[in-house]
Amino acid sequence: GEARGSIAAFLFVRNNDGTFTKLRKVGGAGLAQIDNPESGPSFGVDSLVIPLNRDNKKLARSKLGSYYERFEDGTNSLFVSQAAVQLRDLKVYHGVYKDGEFIPFSDAEPFALS
């Protein structure tokens, strides 16, 4: 596994009216995304945690404020009124780059890329 820093990281939520709210990375670039095979993906240490454990494969937890900004109204969870929820499904999107293609922000923290 590994931890990646990024000043350009963000989370977003689809609102009930179909619009999206973007929550930016705060507190510096560190620990924007953590990928540990034994504990599942995490954004920040606690902003969005999906443990993927055998006992509860669809659990997700969220506590905003330390690593990703809170909502404008001060809400501190991606799940609005709950700190943890059971996911119905999980979709992961990522960039695909050709060999030699420039990857944006890949030089933002050279020590984190080794």
N, C-alpha and C positions, 0 to 999 in steps of 0.2 A: 504494500500500500504506500500511499504518499499523500502529503499535504501540499497544496498549491496556493500560492498567493496571487492576487490580482486586484489592481485598483479599478479595473473595469468590470468586475463581477457584479451580478445583480440577480435578484429573484423577482418573479412577477406572479400576480394573482389575477385570475379572471373574475371580474365582479359579476353580480347577478344580472346587471343590465347589458352584459356582453363587452364592456370596456375592460381595460387592463390597468392594474396599478403596478408600477415598477418600484422595487425597493433596492436602493443602492448599497454597496458595500461601504461600511463605516469603520473607523478605528484603524485605518491603514490597510495595506494589502494583505497582510498575513492571514493564513487559514481561511481563505475564501472558499476552498473546497477541499475536503478530506476524503480519500478513498482507501479504506482499509477492508481487505477481503473478509476479515473475521467480524467486522461490525457494520458493513454497508456504507453507503454514501452519506456524507454530511456536508452541509453548507454552513460555514462558521462552525463553532463548536456546538452550538445549540439552536441556530436559526432555522434549520430544517434538517432533521435527523431521521433517517429511514434505516433502522437496524437490520432488517432482513434476517431475523433469527428464526430458527425452526419452530419455536413455540408460538410466535405471533408474526407471521411473514408480512402482514399488511399494516403494521403499526407505523405511524409517523408522528413525530413530535416537533414542536416549533416554539421558540422563545426569541423574539426579535429585540434588538436594541444594542447588543454588544458587538455584533459582527455585521449585521444588516439593519438598515434603518427600520423604525416602526412606521405604522400607517400615520397619516396626518392627524387623525383623531387620538393618537396615543396607543391604539390597539397593538399589543405586543405578541401576537401569534398570527401565522399565516391562516390559521383555521378560525379566526375571529374570536369566538367566545370560548374556545377549548384549546388546551395546550397539547392534546394528543387526539388523534383520530384513527379510524380504520380506513385504509385506502380501498377504493373500488378497483382502480387500476393505476399503473405507473408508466409514464412515457418519458423517455430520456432523449433529448436532442443534443447533438454535438456537431461541431464543425468538422468537415473533411477537407484536407488540404493535399494537393498533389506534391510529389517529391520536388523540393526546391522552391515551392510556392511560399511567399512571405506570409507568416502567421502574425496577425495583429497582436501587439503587446507582448510578444514572446521575448522581448529584451527588457521588459519592465523591471524584472528582478533576476538578474543572471544567476545569482546563487541558488535560486529556487528551481532552476531548470536542469541542474546536474543530476 
